[in-house]
């Protein structure tokens, strides 16, 4: 579980650089009386409630869908509602196995919902990257890198990135989720949900003649 363990959220009310989220896809906060944008990663973060901002105010996408190695970005603080707004991005999980990976429970790299600030943006989902020969998972297995929810004037966080490389088979009855976070509490003149992230299954056979 690395939910909310990525880049940090915007959190300071002095309108310095700390009102914005952290990370390559950080959400931005335009200023007083306006919500904070959601963090982006595999999907773009949701715009905050200002009806006419440039694209700067939402978190942009970054990283490689097939090699998702870094954590998610933080959502921005918003408006004038306390010092602890926005949500942290999701963390990063990397499993590199020479043979089989068996999962019997959830792997969580979700972004964090806004924290204690009615106008903060959600953090983006993080990353899960699994490389193996066989991937097996029961029905209780869930790979999730969802964006966190914004609130009122804040935008939802974008979904993260999940990639599975395998070179024989996948026997897996669980679920995967890279949904973007939603704005909650209604729309305030244009704030948006976060966009979905990316999920990739890549058949990657070893070169002929490989010896273990």
C-alpha distance (Angstrom), angle and dihedral (degrees) to the residues before:
residue distance angle dihedral
X1 . . .
X2 3.81 . .
X3 3.80 95.3 .
X4 3.82 109.5 151.3
X5 3.84 92.0 3.5
X6 3.82 97.0 114.9
X7 3.80 131.0 85.5
X8 3.79 114.2 -20.3
X9 3.80 128.5 -101.1
X10 3.78 128.0 -114.4
X11 3.79 107.2 -92.9
X12 3.82 116.5 156.0
X13 3.82 123.7 94.5
X14 3.82 98.2 -155.2
X15 3.84 92.7 89.8
X16 3.77 92.3 -118.9
X17 3.82 123.2 130.4
X18 3.81 92.4 -72.9
X19 3.80 92.9 73.5
X20 3.81 87.4 74.9
X21 3.79 122.8 73.9
X22 3.79 120.8 -105.0
X23 3.81 128.8 -115.1
X24 3.83 137.8 51.7
X25 3.82 92.2 -64.4
X26 3.78 97.8 38.3
X27 3.78 121.9 159.5
X28 3.80 116.6 -120.2
X29 3.78 131.2 -138.7
X30 3.82 114.8 -146.2
X31 3.81 94.7 -158.2
X32 3.77 146.5 -96.4
X33 3.79 117.9 6.2
X34 3.83 94.5 11.2
X35 3.81 130.5 98.5
X36 3.80 127.6 -114.3
X37 3.78 125.6 -105.3
X38 3.80 121.7 -116.4
X39 3.79 121.2 -109.1
X40 3.80 119.2 -103.3
X41 3.81 134.8 -145.7
X42 3.81 122.0 134.1
X43 3.81 88.0 4.0
X44 3.77 130.0 28.8
X45 3.78 117.4 -96.1
X46 3.79 119.0 -113.0
X47 3.80 119.2 -94.9
X48 3.80 119.0 -111.9
X49 3.79 123.3 -120.1
X50 3.83 101.9 -84.0
X51 3.84 102.3 112.1
X52 3.82 95.9 -148.3
X53 3.84 111.5 36.3
X54 3.79 125.0 131.7
X55 3.80 118.5 -109.4
X56 3.79 86.7 -90.8
X57 3.78 92.3 88.5
X58 3.79 97.3 67.9
X59 3.78 128.7 61.7
X60 3.81 114.7 -98.8
X61 3.81 128.3 -141.0
X62 3.80 122.7 -100.9
X63 3.80 140.8 163.0
X64 3.81 133.6 51.5
X65 3.83 119.9 -68.3
X66 3.82 91.3 -144.3
X67 3.84 96.2 44.1
X68 3.81 105.6 36.8
X69 3.77 101.0 173.1
X70 3.82 107.0 147.4
X71 3.81 135.0 69.2
X72 3.80 129.0 -101.9
X73 3.81 126.0 -92.6
X74 3.79 130.1 -109.3
X75 3.79 128.4 -106.7
X76 3.80 120.9 -122.2
X77 3.76 130.5 -101.4
X78 3.80 112.2 -114.0
X79 3.79 143.5 -150.8
X80 3.80 119.3 -29.5
X81 3.77 103.8 -54.2
X82 3.76 107.8 116.9
X83 3.78 141.6 -56.8
X84 3.78 102.8 -82.2
X85 3.79 107.5 62.3
X86 3.78 132.3 136.6
X87 3.81 127.1 43.1
X88 3.79 131.5 -97.2
X89 3.78 119.9 -113.5
X90 3.79 121.3 -108.9
X91 3.79 119.7 -94.5
X92 3.81 129.9 -117.9
X93 3.84 129.6 -99.6
X94 3.83 121.7 -168.9
X95 3.83 121.5 -179.2
X96 3.82 116.1 -178.8
X97 3.82 110.7 -178.9
X98 3.80 128.1 171.3
X99 3.79 93.1 -149.0
X100 3.80 131.1 4.8
X101 3.80 134.4 -1.8
X102 3.82 116.8 -162.0
X103 3.79 117.2 -170.4
X104 3.80 121.7 -167.4
X105 3.79 101.2 170.7
X106 3.78 145.3 20.7
X107 3.80 126.5 -49.7
X108 3.81 105.4 -157.6
X109 3.81 123.9 -163.4
X110 3.81 95.8 151.9
X111 3.78 123.9 151.1
X112 3.78 118.0 -115.6
X113 3.80 125.0 -103.9
X114 3.79 116.5 -118.6
X115 3.80 110.3 -73.0
X116 3.78 121.0 -132.6
X117 3.80 95.6 -35.7
X118 3.78 120.3 102.6
X119 3.82 92.0 -151.1
X120 3.82 102.2 40.5
X121 3.81 125.8 123.7
X122 3.81 123.0 -120.4
X123 3.79 122.5 -111.0
X124 3.78 119.3 -110.7
X125 3.78 122.8 -108.0
X126 3.78 116.9 -96.5
X127 3.81 132.3 -135.6
X128 3.82 138.1 -76.4
X129 3.82 117.7 -174.5
X130 3.81 120.9 176.7
X131 3.83 124.3 -177.9
X132 3.81 118.1 -175.8
X133 3.80 148.0 123.2
X134 3.82 95.9 -111.0
X135 3.78 128.6 13.8
X136 3.78 116.5 -158.5
X137 3.77 126.6 179.4
X138 3.77 137.0 168.7
X139 3.79 125.8 -133.6
X140 3.81 89.6 -92.3
X141 3.79 92.0 61.2
X142 3.79 116.2 107.0
X143 3.80 126.9 176.1
X144 3.79 106.6 -161.3
X145 3.80 133.3 176.4
X146 3.80 99.7 160.8
X147 3.77 125.9 162.9
X148 3.79 118.4 -111.6
X149 3.79 122.5 -112.2
X150 3.78 124.2 -100.3
X151 3.80 122.0 -148.3
X152 3.80 133.5 -131.2
X153 3.80 103.0 -41.1
X154 3.81 94.9 9.4
X155 3.80 125.5 96.9
X156 3.80 126.1 -124.5
X157 3.79 120.2 -106.2
X158 3.79 119.5 -105.3
X159 3.79 120.5 -110.3
X160 3.79 119.0 -97.4
X161 3.81 131.9 -129.8
X162 3.83 130.7 -86.9
X163 3.82 123.2 -176.9
X164 3.80 130.0 177.0
X165 3.82 119.7 -167.7
X166 3.81 115.0 -168.9
X167 3.78 135.2 165.2
X168 3.80 103.1 -163.3
X169 3.79 118.5 18.0
X170 3.78 149.0 -30.3
X171 3.82 117.8 -137.4
X172 3.73 101.2 179.0
X173 3.79 132.9 145.1
X174 3.79 98.6 174.3
X175 3.79 129.4 98.4
X176 3.79 136.1 -106.4
X177 3.79 126.0 -150.7
X178 3.81 130.6 -172.9
X179 3.82 96.8 158.1
X180 3.77 120.7 152.8
X181 3.78 119.7 -112.8
X182 3.79 119.2 -102.8
X183 3.78 132.6 -126.5
X184 3.78 108.1 -115.2
X185 3.77 131.1 -158.6
X186 3.79 95.0 40.5
X187 3.80 135.4 -67.0
X188 3.81 118.2 -60.0
X189 3.80 105.5 -160.8
X190 3.76 98.3 -51.4
X191 3.79 112.8 -22.8
X192 3.80 110.6 150.8
X193 3.79 145.1 -152.1
X194 3.78 117.5 -106.8
X195 3.81 118.4 -99.2
X196 3.84 121.3 -110.5
X197 3.78 118.4 -94.5
X198 3.82 129.3 -136.2
X199 3.80 134.2 -79.3
X200 3.82 119.3 -171.5
X201 3.81 131.6 -177.5
X202 3.79 109.7 -167.3
X203 3.80 123.6 -171.3
X204 3.78 102.1 -146.5
X205 3.84 110.9 176.2
X206 3.78 117.2 -166.0
X207 3.81 118.2 -108.6
X208 3.81 114.5 -88.7
X209 3.78 111.3 -90.6
X210 3.82 97.2 30.8
X211 3.81 110.6 153.9
X212 3.81 126.6 -161.1
